Amino acid sequence: MPRLPRKPGRGVSGAVAATLARRREARAPRVVVRDGDGRPRTLAVGEDAVAEALLQAAEDLISAAQRRSTA
């Protein structure tokens, strides 16, 4: 079976950098909302003020639940 040509600029260090970038992206906070039909839509947290407000509200709810469970 013939080998696929290598992508330029991608050696071992490029593959490691790409893996780290994918993992960093996977850990980034996300806000997922559903429309009236139930279809999910992802909002960009760093770019959307509504997404920032929703993320803050979620963090506040989690904090309140954790305080309540330790009381």
C-alpha positions in Angstrom: 0.0 0.0 0.0 1.5 3.4 -0.9 2.2 5.9 1.8 0.4 9.2 1.9 2.5 12.2 1.3 3.6 14.0 4.5 2.0 17.3 5.3 4.5 20.1 5.1 5.6 21.4 8.5 4.2 18.4 10.4 6.7 16.2 12.0 6.7 14.8 15.5 6.7 18.3 17.0 3.9 19.5 14.8 1.8 16.4 15.7 2.4 17.1 19.4 1.5 20.7 19.0 -1.7 19.8 17.2 -2.6 17.3 19.9 -2.1 19.9 22.6 -4.2 22.4 20.7 -7.1 19.9 20.3 -7.0 19.1 24.0 -6.9 22.8 25.0 -9.9 23.4 22.7 -11.8 20.5 24.3 -11.3 21.9 27.8 -12.5 25.4 26.8 -15.8 26.4 28.4 -18.8 26.1 26.0 -22.4 27.3 26.2 -24.9 25.0 24.4 -28.4 26.3 24.0 -31.4 24.6 22.3 -33.8 26.4 19.9 -37.5 25.9 19.9 -37.2 22.7 17.8 -34.6 21.2 20.2 -31.6 21.6 18.0 -28.4 22.5 19.9 -26.3 25.5 19.1 -22.9 26.3 20.6 -22.2 29.9 21.6 -18.6 31.2 21.6 -17.8 32.2 25.2 -15.1 34.7 24.4 -17.1 36.5 21.6 -20.7 36.5 22.8 -21.9 38.6 25.7 -25.0 36.3 26.1 -22.7 33.3 26.3 -20.6 35.0 29.0 -23.8 35.8 31.1 -25.0 32.2 30.7 -21.7 30.8 31.8 -21.5 33.1 34.8 -25.1 32.1 35.8 -24.1 28.4 35.5 -21.0 28.9 37.7 -23.2 30.8 40.3 -25.7 27.9 40.3 -22.9 25.3 40.8 -21.4 27.3 43.6 -24.7 27.7 45.3 -25.4 24.0 45.1 -21.9 23.2 46.5 -22.4 25.6 49.4 -25.8 24.0 50.1 -24.4 20.5 50.1 -21.7 21.3 52.6 -24.0 23.1 55.0 
